[in-house]
């Protein structure tokens, strides 16, 4: 066969040299890759042993909770929920799903409701945080706390603190005229807080005992009280 590529039957000395050159190149490349790969895996291990774990270095944070200031030294990975429960013994906010799906850990941050399990404590240095422990005025219950008791808005009580804190934030949102997914007329400055609106606005808080009718009744009563 003519052409630039030697055939498989070509046994000329020149072709032997070509085969040896290819084989040597492949073997040398494989050996080089193995050495580089071994070095790549070894380097991080030695670097990790020599360098400190930056993530574990405590950070100083001042949390303003229920009107009081607390200076804490926290692992930067500590969630706000764990800071409240494990470092300040404020156990009203509950750890339910720990994924922001049940709402049992709801607290108020500058008046806005948030899931404490989804945010880091060091992110809220100096901000005003209100938990269920800070809603009452001395011996006087917050109107929502009193309404939940009157309407039996809880059974096992595990979700109750999150429900009440979420309801406080939700009523504030309603007073500011913020619409919800089910608001029919977005031009209304203050949408009517119907049972459907309450259910939609509270949909991020799960009650596994299914006390929803009583929860809605309690929130509606608190909403109708003069502020």
N, C-alpha and C positions, 0 to 999 in steps of 0.2 A: 504494500500500500504506500502510495506516495503522499507527501504532505509534511507539515512541520512537526506533527506529533508522532513519536515512534510507536510502532505496533507492538502487541504483546509477544510477537514472535521475534522481535528484534533483540539479538543477544550481543550486539556490538559493545566493545569496551566503553564507548561513550555513553551508552544507555545504562550500563552498570554504575558508572559514576553518578549519573543523574538520580538513580534509585537510591544510592547511598546518601546522597546529599539531602534528598527529601526525608528519608528515614531519620537522619541525624537532626534535621531541623525540627521534626515533630517530637522526637525524644527530648531534645534540648528545651523546646517550648513547654512541654509538659512538666519537666523538672523545675523550670523557672516558675511556672504558675503554682506548683506545690509549695515552693519556698516562700513566695509572696503571700499565699493564702495562710500559711502557718504564721507568718509574721503579723498579718492583719488581725488574726484572732488573738495572738499573744499580747499585742500592744495595749488594747483596751483593758485587759486584765491587770497588767502592771500599772497602768495609769490609774485605774480604779483603786488599787491598793495604796497608791501614793497620795491621791487627792481625797479630801473630806467629802462626805455626802452633803452637798449644798442644801438639798431639800429638807434635811433634818435639823438645820441650824435654827433655833428658836428666834422668833421675831417679837418685839414688844408692840402691843396694841392696847389702846384704851377704848373700851366699849361703854357706851352710855345706854344703860338698860334701866327702864322704868324710872327714869329720873336720876339714877345714881351712876357714878363712874367707877369702872373696874379696870385696873391696870393688870394686864396678863402677859405672860411670856408663852407664846404658842408655837407649835410646829406650824409652818405656813400652810400645811395641807389640812389643818383642822377646820371642819365645817362650823358654821355658826351654831348649828344644832348641837354638836358635840361640845362646843365651848360653853353653851348655856347649861347643858345637862351635866357634863363631866367636870367642868372647871368652876361653875358657879352654883351648882345644885338647884338650878331652876328647871325642874322636871315637868312643868306643865306642858311644854311643847313635846310631843311624843314622836318617837322614831317608829314609824309604821313601815312604809316600803323602802325608805332611804333612797328613793329614786324620783321624788317629786311627783308621784302619781296619786297619792291618797290625801294629801293636805293635812295630815295630823300634826305636822310640825309648823304650821302657819304662824308667823309672827308679823308684827307691823314694823316697817322700816320707814321712818319719817312719814308715818301715816299710811303707807302703802303696804298691802299684804304681799308677803313673799314666802316661799318654801325655804325654811332654814337649813334643810338638808342639802340644798343645791348651791349654796353660796359659802364662800370661805370667810371665816371670822376676820382675817386681816384685811379684807376688802372694805370693812365698815368701821374703820377707826374714826371715832368721834361722832358717828351718826347716831341718831336717836332710835332706839329699838324698844318696842313695847311687847311684852309677852302677856299671857293670860294672868300672870301674877300681878301685873301692873294696871289692870283695867279698873278694879274697884277703887273707890275713894274711901280708904279706911275701912269701916264696917259697912259702908253703903255700896251695894253691888252696882255694877254697870247695868244700865237698862236691858242690855241683851242677856246678861247673866241672869237677871231676875226673870226675864221672859222665858228663857230656856227652862228654868225651874218650874214656872207656872204652867207651861205647856208640855212639860215632861219631854223636852227635846233631846233626851239622851236615854240610853239603856245601859250598855256596859261603860260608857263614859270615855272610852279611849280616844275617840275622835273629837270630843266635845270642845276641848280648848282650841283646837285648830278651827273647828266650825265657828266658834264665837269670834275669834280673832279675824277670821276671814269675813264674817258678817259685818264686823265693825268697819273693815276696809271697804267692803262692798257698798255699805250705806253711804260712806263718804264719796265713793265714786258716783253713786246715784245722785247725791246732792250736787255734785259738780256737773251733772248733765251728761255723764259719759254713757253712750249707748251700749247695748249688748248685741249678740248675734240675732236675737229674736225681736229687737226693737223694730216696730213696724214703721214709724215715722221718724226718720233721722233728723228732721227739721225741728222736732220738739226740743225746747231748751232743757226740759226736765221730763224724761220719759216716765210714764206711770209705772210704779213698782208693783206690777201684778204678780200673782203666784207663778206665772210662766217666766216672768223676768227674774224673780228670785231664784227659781230652780236653775235657770240657765247661768246666772251670775255666780251661783254657789256650786256649779257642776264640778269644780276642781277639788271639792271636799267630799270624800266618800264616807258614808255611815254603813258599816257592815251589818248593823242591827236593823237597818232600813227604817229609821225613825224620821224619814223625810217629811211627811205631812206635819208632824209636830214641830220640826225645825222651821219649816216655812211659816207656820202660824206664829212661832215665837219671833221670827224676824219681821214679819208683817206688823205685829204688835209694837215692836220697838221702833219701826219706821214711822208709825202713826203717832208716836209720842212727840210732844213738842221738844225741840232741842234747846 
